[in-house]
Amino acid sequence: MNAPPLSLPSLHGERVTLRAPCADDRDALFALYSAPEVMRFWSTPAWSELAAADAWFGRQDSGLLAGSAMTWAIAQCDDDALIGTVSLHAIFPGQARAEIGYALHPSHWGRGLAREAVRLALRYGFDELRLRRIEADTDPDNIGSCRLLEALGFRREGLLRERWQVGDLTSDSALYGLLKDDLR
Ligand SMILES: CC(C)(COP(=O)(O)OP(=O)(O)OC[C@H]1O[C@@H](n2cnc3c(N)ncnc32)[C@H](O)[C@@H]1OP(=O)(O)O)[C@@H](O)C(=O)NCCC(=O)NCCS
């Protein structure tokens, strides 16, 4: 596979653009990661203070520098405002595989924007990074996430019981996999 670049390329869709997150996105990132609906099935608790954004930017920079993660802002084409994030992370060059992650602010759910954004990142992973396989780990009760993955061609390949503990909640993981020719 090709090594991830040190700066994020912008990827353009019909309604959304994937671009590098920037300091102006701080408030929108906080609105996203503090929303209980968004964080209901997330692997960390909801943000309670704006300063969490600074640590988040630090993690994204480290991931990019290490070649292990690329996290884009999902921005609306018309005003460039951040409405979500999508990432290729756990990038494992020796095995040409990575994981996909995504979150969209609830005020934009149900319009196919997540599908468009996630598809752009998957296409980039297969066509530019030359990944062989992309995986997703989602709570089987996260119906929106499971439907999104299945609509894109992911296959559910397994169930890992009680894999996550976030606060008082323990949850299972449905593991999904996608090969290049599966992508719809
Ligand atoms: C997962 C998420 C990005 C989906 O966003 P979305 O805007 O609903 O996605 P889309 O509009 O592209 O819809 C994708 C498909 O899922 C379906 N869907 C979405 N939410 C659904 C729900 N709650 N119940 C049933 N179907 C749902 C849509 O109808 C669509 O199906 P279709 O292809 O048959 O039309 C959004 O719910 C989210 O950000 N959740 C919080 C973060 C999260 O849990 N991320 C995953 C962590 S692993």
The ligand as an SDF file (V2000), in Angstrom:
LIG
                    3D

 48 50  0  0  0  0  0  0  0  0999 V2000
  -24.1740    6.6980   11.9140 C   0  0  0  0  0  0  0  0  0  0  0  0
  -24.5520    8.0660   11.3680 C   0  0  0  0  0  0  0  0  0  0  0  0
  -23.3200    8.7500   10.7960 C   0  0  0  0  0  0  0  0  0  0  0  0
  -25.5740    7.8590   10.2480 C   0  0  0  0  0  0  0  0  0  0  0  0
  -25.9560    9.1420    9.7680 O   0  0  0  0  0  0  0  0  0  0  0  0
  -27.2000    9.3260    8.7920 P   0  0  0  0  0  0  0  0  0  0  0  0
  -27.2420   10.7410    8.3800 O   0  0  0  0  0  0  0  0  0  0  0  0
  -28.4150    8.7620    9.3870 O   0  0  0  0  0  0  0  0  0  0  0  0
  -26.7580    8.4200    7.5690 O   0  0  0  0  0  0  0  0  0  0  0  0
  -27.3760    8.3830    6.1320 P   0  0  0  0  0  0  0  0  0  0  0  0
  -28.4470    9.4220    5.9650 O   0  0  0  0  0  0  0  0  0  0  0  0
  -26.2480    8.4030    5.1560 O   0  0  0  0  0  0  0  0  0  0  0  0
  -28.1430    6.9890    6.1480 O   0  0  0  0  0  0  0  0  0  0  0  0
  -27.5530    5.7490    5.9540 C   0  0  0  0  0  0  0  0  0  0  0  0
  -28.6210    4.6460    6.0390 C   0  0  0  0  0  0  0  0  0  0  0  0
  -28.9400    4.3480    7.4120 O   0  0  0  0  0  0  0  0  0  0  0  0
  -30.3490    4.4960    7.6620 C   0  0  0  0  0  0  0  0  0  0  0  0
  -30.5330    4.9570    9.0250 N   0  0  0  0  0  0  0  0  0  0  0  0
  -29.8810    5.9860    9.6180 C   0  0  0  0  0  0  0  0  0  0  0  0
  -30.3000    6.0960   10.9090 N   0  0  0  0  0  0  0  0  0  0  0  0
  -31.2070    5.1120   11.1160 C   0  0  0  0  0  0  0  0  0  0  0  0
  -31.9700    4.6900   12.2390 C   0  0  0  0  0  0  0  0  0  0  0  0
  -31.8660    5.2980   13.4290 N   0  0  0  0  0  0  0  0  0  0  0  0
  -32.8130    3.6330   12.0900 N   0  0  0  0  0  0  0  0  0  0  0  0
  -32.8940    2.9960   10.9150 C   0  0  0  0  0  0  0  0  0  0  0  0
  -32.2030    3.3430    9.8090 N   0  0  0  0  0  0  0  0  0  0  0  0
  -31.3610    4.3870    9.9090 C   0  0  0  0  0  0  0  0  0  0  0  0
  -30.7710    5.4970    6.6190 C   0  0  0  0  0  0  0  0  0  0  0  0
  -32.1520    5.4280    6.3770 O   0  0  0  0  0  0  0  0  0  0  0  0
  -29.9620    5.0120    5.4290 C   0  0  0  0  0  0  0  0  0  0  0  0
  -30.5250    3.7920    4.9370 O   0  0  0  0  0  0  0  0  0  0  0  0
  -30.8910    3.5840    3.3990 P   0  0  0  0  0  0  0  0  0  0  0  0
  -29.5680    3.3750    2.7280 O   0  0  0  0  0  0  0  0  0  0  0  0
  -31.7110    2.3640    3.4220 O   0  0  0  0  0  0  0  0  0  0  0  0
  -31.5950    4.8480    2.9690 O   0  0  0  0  0  0  0  0  0  0  0  0
  -25.1860    8.9570   12.4610 C   0  0  0  0  0  0  0  0  0  0  0  0
  -26.2910    8.3050   12.9920 O   0  0  0  0  0  0  0  0  0  0  0  0
  -24.2190    9.3260   13.5690 C   0  0  0  0  0  0  0  0  0  0  0  0
  -23.4110   10.2450   13.4670 O   0  0  0  0  0  0  0  0  0  0  0  0
  -24.3020    8.6000   14.7070 N   0  0  0  0  0  0  0  0  0  0  0  0
  -23.4820    8.9270   15.8630 C   0  0  0  0  0  0  0  0  0  0  0  0
  -22.0360    8.5520   15.6960 C   0  0  0  0  0  0  0  0  0  0  0  0
  -21.8670    7.0650   15.5720 C   0  0  0  0  0  0  0  0  0  0  0  0
  -22.5310    6.2910   16.2530 O   0  0  0  0  0  0  0  0  0  0  0  0
  -20.9180    6.6500   14.7070 N   0  0  0  0  0  0  0  0  0  0  0  0
  -20.5860    5.2720   14.5250 C   0  0  0  0  0  0  0  0  0  0  0  0
  -19.6870    4.8240   15.5950 C   0  0  0  0  0  0  0  0  0  0  0  0
  -19.0170    3.2250   15.2000 S   0  0  0  0  0  0  0  0  0  0  0  0
  1  2  1  0
  2  3  1  0
  2  4  1  0
  2 36  1  0
  4  5  1  0
  5  6  1  0
  6  7  2  0
  6  8  1  0
  6  9  1  0
  9 10  1  0
 10 11  2  0
 10 12  1  0
 10 13  1  0
 13 14  1  0
 14 15  1  0
 15 16  1  0
 15 30  1  0
 16 17  1  0
 17 18  1  0
 17 28  1  0
 18 19  1  0
 18 27  1  0
 19 20  2  0
 20 21  1  0
 21 22  1  0
 21 27  2  0
 22 23  1  0
 22 24  2  0
 24 25  1  0
 25 26  2  0
 26 27  1  0
 28 29  1  0
 28 30  1  0
 30 31  1  0
 31 32  1  0
 32 33  2  0
 32 34  1  0
 32 35  1  0
 36 37  1  0
 36 38  1  0
 38 39  2  0
 38 40  1  0
 40 41  1  0
 41 42  1  0
 42 43  1  0
 43 44  2  0
 43 45  1  0
 45 46  1  0
 46 47  1  0
 47 48  1  0
M  END
$$$$
